[in-house]
Amino acid sequence: SKKSGRMVDSNGLLFSSEVNDTAIRAVAANKRFIVLCAEDNNARVFDTKGSLLQTLQTAQKTRNVAIFDRYVATGEKNGLGELFDLGEKKKSGSLLCTLQSKGKVSVTMYNVDICSTSVMLSSSRPYGMKADDKDKRLQVAQLYNLEGTLQHSFVH
């Protein structure tokens, strides 16, 4: 498993990372962290100088990642998302909550965004999500609070 992060200044490149031979799916950054997710079950957290700080293990294949302050949210397969806290050193990288769609979900949450109060998960594919067998509506976007409680489902 090849993992590296380095600073390179000769060509103006500030950060470079290699993550196995898998494609990097998404990158998110703020003033303290850079987070990458690839086609595997984790997200990698780097400092702004390119040093790997930790690897966050996820329940499903991670398709997208977002960061706000010290919180990292993931968008994963089967309607799943997870929220991690990078804050306290003793508990850094701890899983705060799982964001799980209700009912049988066969869609991947390709889009994720986070702010100080909420996490939004949505799919770019408008199919596969039903609240129950009788529900014909397609729920493709869901808003959660930072405790993992579903606040609103948007119907498309």
Number of C-alpha atoms within 10 A of each C-alpha: 7 8 11 13 16 15 15 13 9 7 6 8 10 13 16 13 17 14 18 14 11 11 12 17 15 18 16 17 19 14 9 11 23 22 25 23 28 22 19 19 16 20 26 18 23 21 17 17 16 19 18 19 15 15 16 20 18 21 15 20 21 28 25 28 28 26 24 18 16 15 20 27 30 32 30 29 18 18 27 25 31 23 26 22 19 21 13 10 8 8 10 15 22 17 18 16 16 19 27 19 23 13 12 14 19 14 21 26 27 22 18 23 19 23 15 10 9 17 28 24 29 24 22 12 12 14 15 16 25 19 15 12 8 7 10 10 13 16 21 24 22 22 21 19 17 21 14 18 15 18 12 12 17 11 11 10
